[in-house]
């Protein structure tokens, strides 16, 4: 089953009133993001970044649930 493209996610978010902009980041830059936000994980599927701090990150992954990395 094929999911949504980045373009489609941006379009839907805009219709819902969210300001969106795609960014390309390195892992060490993730803690600078405002949360929650959507990440295009490994350019294969989307996850929601819930928290990022010195201990790691917390994501909500539709395929695996809540994960701390």
N, C-alpha and C positions, 0 to 999 in steps of 0.2 A: 504494500500500500504506500503510495506517495503522499507525503505531507505538504505543508505550505512552503512556498518559496520565501526568501527574505523580502522580496518585493511585495508579496501578498501580505505578509505580516505587517510591514510598514503601512501599507494601504489600509488595512483593517484598523490598526492602531490610530491612524489619522482620523478615520471616520468616527472613532470613539472619543476623539478629542485629545488624544495624547500627542505630545511633541516627540518626534522621532528623528534620529539621525544614525546612520550606520557608522561604526568606528572599527578600525582594526587596531587591536591592542596586543601587547605582550603580556604574559602572565603576571609579571611584577606590577603592571599598571592597573590590574583589576580592582585593588582596594580603593582607587581614586574614583570609582564609579558611584553614582547615587543609586541607592537600592530602594525598592526592587527594580530590576531591569532584566531584559531578555538578552540572553547570549546565544549566538549561533555556534553551538558546541561542535568543534572539529569540522565545521562546515557541513555537518550531516544532520543534526537536529537541534531543536531549540530547548533551552532550559531557562529557568528563572533564577537569577542570582538574588538570594535573600540577604546574605551577609558576607562581608569580607573583612578580615582583620588579621592580626599577626599569627593567630592560631590556624588560619586557613580560610576556606570559603564554604558557605552553605548554599547548595543549589536545590531547587525543586525540579526534578527530572521526570517528565511524564512516563518514561519507560522504566524508571527504577525508584521513584519516590524521592524523599528527602535524603540528601547525601552531604556529608561533610568531607571535604577534600583538603 
